[in-house]
Amino acid sequence: MSWSARLAELGVELPEVAAPVAAYVPAVRSGSLVHTSGQLPFVGGVLAATGKVGADVDPEAAKGHARTCALNALAAVHALVGLDSVVRVVKLTGYVASAEGFTGQPGVVNGASELLGEVFGPAGAHARAAVGVAELPLGAPVEVDLIVEVGG
């Protein structure tokens, strides 16, 4: 089964590629790797939430926003090389704008990791970092970037 077919089976549609908010491109291929730029939880061109997780944004809601970030990253991959060229997910880095004392970054970033597992199965198993930060662009609560291996 292709990855595109798997998305359809899950009832998930890739969004349009989020427009860059500064001087960068959504994804770059180097050899067999595609690196995405950090993706925010944009839905229909609008940031889905702002604020710090553990204060303004509930951790469970933030987990859903991390999933949205991962979908946006997959859209960037798809626009560059086609989703079906993905061989495996290599690494995910998740950044969580964290309130003072919030230490649940791994649980938030699981929203992105779990989506990759649903879509890619064993090929979605990846190395990962879940990092708490003071602020993210535009006040976003989460940001995700991916490195994927592609064929062809």
C-alpha angles and dihedrals in degrees: 000000000000121000090242090055090048090054090051090049089054091049091242124139123198111238125229111279109274112247112247114256093208141010103316142085125247095243141000130200120216113177108309095342130088117199118196124208116242110289123211125205096270116163115186091346093306126106105248095214143355132204142060123309111242092031116037097010124050112233092236091052089047089054088058090049089052088055089053090050090053091050089052090050091051089050089055090050091047093050091052104041109354122264093251091064091067112115096180144333108256105182141357124195118194125191120199122195096224132200117228108288097011109138102165097101094125092057092049094049089049086079089070096038094050092052090053090051091050092050103037104025111201090355087063094062105113147169111257149189124199109195130187113217136180096233141002130201115290090003093288116167095219141018129188134192129185141204113202132179115230134191130224 
